[in-house]
Amino acid sequence: MTNTFYRAFSSEQYKLSKNKEIFGVLLLPVLLIFLIDGYIIYEISKSDVVNSIPNPWKVLLGRYVFQFFYLLYPVLVAIFVYACCEVEYKNNNYKILFTIPISKSEIFFSKVLFIVLIVLFSIILSYSAFLLNGYFLSLIYPEIGFQNYDYREVIFYTFFKLFVTLSAISMIQLSISLAFKSSIYPIGFSMFMLVFSVIVAQKKFSDFIPYTGSYNALTNIMSENTSFARLDYNNIVMLILFLLISYYLFKRKRAI
Amino acid sequence: MKESITTKNLSYKIGFKTILNDINLNVPTGSIYGYLGRNGAGKSTTIKLLLGLLEDKNDNIFIHDKSLKQNITEIHSITGNLIESPCYYNKLTVFENLQYLNIIHKMGLRRIEEVLELVDLHREKRKKASTLSMGMKQRLGIAMAIFHDPKLLVLDEPLNGLDPQGIFEMRKLFQNLNEQGKTIFLSSHILSELEKVATHIGIIEEGNMIFQGTKNELLGRVERCVSIKVNDADSAIFVLTTLGFSIQNKETKKILVNINDDQQFNLLLKSLVQNGIEIYEIESHSANLEQIFINLISQAND
């Protein structure tokens, strides 16, 4: 890491971390897991008898959490990525960005690194919250049987593949946010792709649509899938492809 | 004298439209260079080219003798700028906006306080930038421009939105910075202010440079004239035209005469008195920057 890249990254991190949207992408998924946990406790406390559930990690916690996640995460990422670009659109701040003694390439890659790191931290926080809630439920309701299943490998791969998916989505959203000044296009596109990916999720070509990845996270946890499939490799390709497209769009940006 | 900014036949086109045509700027180091022109004359385009915000494909811009195209990052480290409206991050406070620059330029926290004092924003340092008044935002823009102690300041309309007290303070600030050896390239529509601070002037019209030189050279291009109130204007005109004076205007008892220097003025007075013409009032008119600017623009368009 060169000195100027470090300065570029530190300055981007300082500036972008003042965005409220960052807390949305970091904390909302965690909050959601805790709310689901609360709902499960509420449901159990209403019934007189607590029955054992076959693999509650997937049937109880996983099903609820990922049903919300596949709808929530891509939109949160889209909003967060747009917020990272919007700070430069306001007051035409590209004039600041392009007259500081740091090259455009270093500024761009520091922005990308910041976005990917936040997505990673968000996934790590959600993963930790998911495991924590499962262990917590196993302590207060051992009858449900969380402790009887070692589901860590499936949970890890599900979250890991979700991270790859969200990274690819973040690069697509970055391209759109760099191409259009208005928030309507990037947010609208992510909403449309979310609905579209659910509709076409069973089609073979859906493997080429990164937005399908968040829906597939639910399928993965339910079917105990730990292997990397075509969709996951495709997401890595999409990540690189849209990183290059974003780089091209950023390099040709003019502060006028 | 060394030049802080030099351009060699700088031209810029958008499609088939020529925005700048062979501009040869020479901004001496340590000067306050006032860059004048009407709206759409090409001032902002020149400034954006000087800062590398627009690309000069022909490598015709040199800052401190270095090619801008080849040394853009290094040149950005010695250049401060404020272009049109001030730039700042809305979600950051005044202090945080400067801290953001501090991370890049590594000037230290003391420099933040120092700059806030200079632009008189220290009381507002905890306020979100978006909540500042227009004048304060302008001050923040200037603070951000001078934060890294640049050798060259490029300011486009820096006095916009400032009240008379603010304009006075900014004028003092520019003069202080200039005394510290900084070169200031300044574009402003407030010509009276520019006249007070500028040492050099460049005038651009429809993409062409129509004047460049020191302020005194510019003011010296225009003839002085005196308005004289006399008892008999016709006799005075007869005397003066015989001696070769050019009469610009005549009222009932008042005449406006062009003069080149103090000797001519002396001759004018002597000849009027010697011919028995009574003089009641003399008023000297020296052209100001605004009048010269308007004259030059209209000459260029004729």
Chai-1 contact restraints between the chains, C-beta under 6 A:
chainA,res_idxA,chainB,res_idxB,connection_type,confidence,min_distance_angstrom,max_distance_angstrom,comment,restraint_id
A,R7,B,I104,contact,1.0,0.0,6.0,A-B,restraint_1
A,S10,B,I103,contact,1.0,0.0,6.0,A-B,restraint_2
A,S11,B,Y100,contact,1.0,0.0,6.0,A-B,restraint_3
A,S11,B,I103,contact,1.0,0.0,6.0,A-B,restraint_4
A,S11,B,I104,contact,1.0,0.0,6.0,A-B,restraint_5
A,Y14,B,Y100,contact,1.0,0.0,6.0,A-B,restraint_6
A,Y14,B,I103,contact,1.0,0.0,6.0,A-B,restraint_7
A,K15,B,Y89,contact,1.0,0.0,6.0,A-B,restraint_8
A,K15,B,Y100,contact,1.0,0.0,6.0,A-B,restraint_9
A,K18,B,K91,contact,1.0,0.0,6.0,A-B,restraint_10
A,K18,B,L92,contact,1.0,0.0,6.0,A-B,restraint_11
A,K90,B,N90,contact,1.0,0.0,6.0,A-B,restraint_12
A,N91,B,C87,contact,1.0,0.0,6.0,A-B,restraint_13
A,N93,B,C87,contact,1.0,0.0,6.0,A-B,restraint_14
A,K95,B,I83,contact,1.0,0.0,6.0,A-B,restraint_15
A,K95,B,C87,contact,1.0,0.0,6.0,A-B,restraint_16
A,I96,B,C87,contact,1.0,0.0,6.0,A-B,restraint_17
A,F98,B,L53,contact,1.0,0.0,6.0,A-B,restraint_18
A,T99,B,L51,contact,1.0,0.0,6.0,A-B,restraint_19
A,T99,B,H76,contact,1.0,0.0,6.0,A-B,restraint_20
A,T99,B,N81,contact,1.0,0.0,6.0,A-B,restraint_21
A,I100,B,I104,contact,1.0,0.0,6.0,A-B,restraint_22
A,P101,B,T73,contact,1.0,0.0,6.0,A-B,restraint_23
A,P101,B,H76,contact,1.0,0.0,6.0,A-B,restraint_24
A,P101,B,S77,contact,1.0,0.0,6.0,A-B,restraint_25
A,S103,B,T73,contact,1.0,0.0,6.0,A-B,restraint_26
A,A255,B,L53,contact,1.0,0.0,6.0,A-B,restraint_27
